[in-house]
């Protein structure tokens, strides 16, 4: 324990500074820091967090020296503020506030106007010439002290206040007269007497010590304990207590109060910016009872023009601070510049002008939009205030998402109908449709649609592509709808249990509200909102600063970033967002295009190998063309192609009428088709006949796919395209599975190369998506030329949780803090991460320098990307729209690792 | 490389012995060993496996000294056999045989009668006075040599043989005259000439070296290579070549050949035992053309009596060896005793008597039934030949199964209708029924049934209990039907894809054969046979020797063996088989009993907590009674009770008519019930809302179960029963899950103890059945007071394979050797085993001496039990009928670990 318990600040001397947050709390440390910068701050002192610790360890007593230290600091404060605590002429009034290392908003208590009593209130009247103000402050103090320090139920004071207002026949507190307020002071003191059996303490020192004790006690209220538990804040940290001189912005025409920013928090433009009110208290600016005025003259003029306010009216009622108090404005301008330069970031400040004297009450790094964050970071680098590295670390990769998708028009009024999971960001409106077919149909007529389904299946892909947004009532953040929508960069709200879909009547209900097919709704996928009607959206634009930032990001990161894509369109999108190749091309998505789904079904319905081969030969040329398109877009970059993965039943129709139609189209009996569908049904399809298990039982499927890849590769190479195919075998759990599939791929490659008279370099690797694969990675790496972690499935199997069925308990698990995060959104580094580390180590042990990447959903989630960097992966791969996020996260990972 | 390449054996001198199998192959080593024991073996010599290695490493040449060594050994052989290789008067004939370290039956080649040519055949005639025999041997030799050494297609010889027989108008080879055979010899030589362009080699030495080369070459035929690959035999081992003098049992009335056992291989009784034929070759005994005679007089008399053969007829045609050749019989009696004593095990021997002289051709440990194996092992200990430990190691635990279940009457003729998976051993017959209800109904009338279902669900439990056996057309070795049937010790054939069940018409079809409800079928669950009609079965009996063996087993093993049981009946059965407690009591099985299923459904259909609690309070007294019954049976032994595990939808009806009936019974609308069922549907129920996830969302379920357990425990303890309850929380993946559930259990325990005024010692632990639980076992052990590995689910999640859906690829995986074994039958030590090791180590790291067991199906599988012992588990738990197997395997594990 330090020998010093109390840290004074005031004038130009602060005994603390901003590095002492642990000891003085955030607020106390920053107040000292500002003082040290020569910025006018109402004097005061901070009692350290160590006193709090002592308090709890010593039966709620204080260190012996504390009283003396407080007295000394108080006397310095009096000297600086030229006022005296308890004085009848010029009394010093103070606030007593809590302040822990980290902000715990609203959790602990504050007492304002402390020091008032029947004597000092007279001094306050003398100083302000405002009896009403003085008694109002006095009655507020008694109420606050009564509540916070004496533990009297606040409603008792409120009720008396209401009675007095009723008697006075007024509605607003501000309409009460001095006499009314005097009555209240007397009445409030009676309440204290009645409730506590003791008189209200008139002695200011007694008031002070009682308030300090109350703040320390408030560290251990139930709500504070719960808050700390929820936010993992150790109980041992304790709170500091800051005692600050009161200053008032409501002391007449030469007083004012306001908030300001050193740069525009919406756009990031470097312009001083803020609002103020003359003769007002801080809460008035926020409360919106009076219209706050602009600080700058230019802003004021623009605002008046905008609101069609005449010059005359403006000059009467809405003058800027620059005009009303030009000297103080100049001082504020200098202070804000100094603070920004000092803190090297945009500042959000609160100030009060008391009788012409500027006091800064608070400064902190300002919150801002992501667009502003990018601009400010880049500008600060160019202004020489921070380094590129610092700039990169200041951007929250998750927020980048908002830069990459359309957003709701911020001016629009919205009526939120329901809330679901924020499955894929972006805003979109459209007419409600309930089938993929209708979405496609309306798209042909250029009508925007929102596809509403209980859940989606691969059969809906065309409709999802045609719709502007997707809304499902079932499924989690990694349900089919969510994954596909994110891949497409399309707005999606998933698992919205509040909506009740009735396909038969083509409506959905939210409580009593019925939405019909053709009605407009709007989705806000980043927040999971379902909004009634059509809300205009704003398209994203990449600013110059964004491009600059991303160029720095690319200089620093060491991991490559690829995209998951299976169409020419997505591949191009990925390239546009900076992807350096494809990390996952899911070939089955190609199977659903109309024209080929019939051939796929023909293959599935075949009962002999030769029938299957005949059907496959119809798919071959189509898949080949797909691959050629992708290879051309990815000229010079690797393309990882996964062989067929989903269980075959996903390609067959499920609903009665679909079955009928397909049976007609395929010229088989409905019974035959149904029997086949039944025979393919699985209890747990996720753990069933899929992945390489398909290729092992039906080697001809792998053969066809390998042939399509290698023919495409040879033909593209002949055209002059640089092709780097990487064939990826999914769901391997035993090295023998990979061995068998690799034999087929290599065999087909050799055949195709012989036929074409040309050879293409390629790799054969595997996904690590089953615990057993990770555990036996040394064996598997003997065959695999690369690993790609399929963390979606790896998370499913490691947790034993189906992402399709997580809804019933997953949300509760996060709420009850069983899980810190949804493990399908944020990689579980503790469990799944162990398997990844094991696999990386053992894989590289068997095969030096083994290329390793990730292609699960986590490849675009910042904390997971950082983990990938730490364990030494070569690349991450994610949906096109998340590529910039992954690039940024990869660069931050480098910088954070350097720091440690 | 040794300097010695050739090892002579003959007379009383063998240069090798039985420990030299690596060098001389199994056959060569044993021949030398017999010689060294002074047992008459036809002389010969073995060329070592090292020569084979040299042969392949040196371009198919031999070590320089080999020719000389062979010559010397041959000359010793001539001397011993008093015959000369290539001699015209008394020629030595030899066989040339392959022989690797391990038997590779039929994989490599053999040449008999080598040494015959136009000259030596005359010598053979002189020696045997049997021209026909000599020429028959000669033509056989040419055919064999042509095929094996010269590579001529055997059918060419066969065709000529057919032609000659046709010309001679005979049907059997044995009917050919000397002249016919001479013609064949000439013709065969012509074939050789025509096919190879070379004359048949008349020079015996040339014949010998060609045959030796052919045997070495046969090591690398495609079939031998494939066989080795499938059986993991290294290519480097190579084969030895044994050259043995030929002896003949078909040289007239004083010659004979036979096979014999030193004890009865069916019963294990210590009695010399065998069959023989006079004037016959070895294959005649096996071929069954002539009826083999008994070796012992007593056996012969008994046999004759049995077959109603008169004394006179027996004396004319069926005399025993004891009677026909008493001296040789005596010699054989001594030889077999010597061999058994030497090898310390029951011997299976082949012998030939050539002109009154006994020659032993082979001895090996005889195959036997499990009953015989147990008796022999115990008897050998009592005879002082082997130790208890050796006896224990000689019993294959898997075979014990046959001792514990009824078997098919071995005398019955059976008509196998179809084959499925051998899901649960034992034979049973009954009338075919297709619903659980019918099985229950017929049981009341004392009629045996076989329950035939596509698959079973927990709803069928009562019917499965009522039926004698269960047959399913779908599902694997760990499907619901299989697991439950094994638990009940009931015959079950699962996943029998050949049968096509039609519930509507109450029939099943196998190809064209239709089996109707009420028809009798019989199951042989140990082999997976479905048999038409009623086949009588034989009940198991525990022999005295079995009891003795098991008592030795219990002295040696260090792991406890518990049983999985949830009824009084199963608990008693487990105790009878030696279980030391219950390792898994699945409380949900208790939910299905009629009378309580309605309350369970009421709970599921509840929409508020208080409704659920009301329904649960109806179940409470019933569960409590169940627990009391079990505690009483397990007096003094621990009882591990798992809280509710399966997803709730398993308790609701699935089929249309059931839904209708249940809705009526429950007095809710069918629509409501259907909606509820729909809302509980899951895509992957195995990974869905089950296990502790139920108890976390519905804490009142865990509360009720904990209360039932503790009330039962207190009441039983008051009665004087020693209760040791262990409450097990299933499907934990994160320590927080266990923490939350444990809090509930402890809280209920304290309440109940206070209410009852008595306390019971108990533990709260968890199943480790999810990879994440194993990986974070250190965290989990901070809360868990014991671990129990649920290796069924752990295997499912570690492999990413659903045991319900494995049928589509699992069998092919084992066939294609992707997997060595079905991982649901034999624990995958490489993958799943790693997780177990990690969990054991980390669990004990956090909590010293943590109690650890296994309760998955693997707990009764011998190699898995051995693994459990190696990693240091405290106990294994398995279904009652497998308890003796687990006990034996646990003892073997101790002995094997001591050896290493």
Interface residues (C-beta under 8 A of the other chain):
Chain A: X682 X683 X684 X685 X686 X687 X688 X689 X693 X696 X697 X731 X733 X734 X736 X737 X740 X769 X770 X771 X772 X775 X776 X793 X796 X797 X798 X799 X800 X801 X802 X804 X805 X808 X809 X812 X813 X816 X817 X818 X819 X828 X830 X831 X832 X834 X835
Chain B: X682 X683 X684 X685 X686 X687 X688 X689 X693 X696 X697 X731 X733 X734 X736 X737 X740 X769 X770 X771 X772 X775 X776 X793 X796 X797 X798 X799 X800 X801 X802 X804 X805 X808 X809 X812 X813 X816 X817 X818 X819 X828 X830 X831 X832 X834 X835
